[in-house]
Amino acid sequence: KSRMKQLGYYVFAGIYNLHRKFAKMHNKVVLFNGHNHGLNGNLELVSEEITKRDQGCQIVAFSKQDLFHPNGGICSKIKGILCFFVKVPWNMADAGKIFLNDNLLPLAYMHTEGQQIIQLWHGAGAFKRFGLSTEEDSNVRKQVAEANKHVTHLFVTSTQIIPYYSEAFAIPTDRIYATGIPVLDAYFDEEDKKRRAENVYRQYPVLRDKKVLLYAPTFRATAEENAQLLEKFDIAKICQTLGDDWYVLVKLHPKFPSENITLHEHCLNMTDYSDITDLYMVADCLVTDYSSTVVEYVLLDKPIILFAYDLDKYDRGFYRDYRSTVPGDIAYSTEELLQLLQKNVDNAQKRQDFAKLQYDYIEGGSLERVFAILQKRVEHGG
């Protein structure tokens, strides 16, 4: 399987290098979504901004998951393979800028001189270790490091986390910029926040004028551990503790079998709700565990409780000591969680300290700052 993958990287890079030899650079941008479906998040915002700034610029967008859709028939699979191995590298070869939101391993063999290869990673901040900080396979480590030699810009949210991103991507710190990332601008746009909340209220009118607790835990490694998620988070007891003014929204990982959620009249299963940011806007309190959701939610300056009943077993690792840096009080058992909810606890100081670690700018304007850096590098021939 790894040999087939390697062959795929060579084919992708071969098509790119062939076209690059003869192609003239165009006023063209390629947006490659290697993380999920469609054009969304940072890449969508970049696309809109380029359209505003330069209407003559050709924008070509691809989503890896749309090309390799698991439910497609044989014809769509063949079409997807041809598109990925021919159309994508062919378009990348004569583009001035290529925007990514995940690692693109064929880069290791691509001759990208004179292009800007921009990594807008799909996550904000640095909480859990990720990328090469957790990768043990030496072949994968080497492949990622070789590919990322070609990345000219990696945009992150804070100067303090640059060393963690440098480790996770094997990218030197002088190519990492703490500008903030475009998706975060929504947290400082009152109109956008209202619109997002309205999306939720329109579909779930019962939530209007109610208080909302959002439970968004991390997916666990085994079925047994995943089953525990909702045994420990006792929905009936939590609804009883909170009272009738509250609703509990449960947002589990998409892989979690949602039929296992025991519903209560004051609990809604939001596992299939596509954009968690909308849910942040209606939530009055977030309960999570080791999930990176805290990194974005902290920008709203609303209470957060960490329900870490299996902290000693959770093995993903964190960049900083979990107990001393998390943005809220920690509950180590169901009883402790109920007590914190009963007391209506709000640890604003821990929230603010965490936000200062994760963000240089607790304000909008990330998209502007990203484009200012890219423009600067173009003017200086970088």
Secondary structure, 3 states (H helix, E strand, C coil): CHHHHHHHHHHHHHHHHHHHHHCCCEEEEEEEECCCCCCCHHHHHHHHHHHHHCCCCEEEEEEHHHHCCCCCCHHHHHHHHHHHHHHHHHHHHCEEEEEECCCCHHHHHCCCCCCEEEECCCCCCCCECCHHHCCCCHHHHHHHHHHHCCCCEEEECCHHHHHHHHHHHCCCHHHEEECCCHHHHHHHCHHHHHHHHHHHHHHCHHHCCCEEEEECCCCCCCHHHHHHHHHHCCHHHHHHHHCCCEEEEECCCCCCCHHHCCCCCCEEECCCCCCHHHHHHHCCEEEECCCCHHHHHHHHCCCEEEECCCCCCCCCCECCCHHHHCCCEEECCHHHHHHHHHHCCCCHHHHHHHHHHHCCCCCCCHHHHHHHHHHHHHHCCC
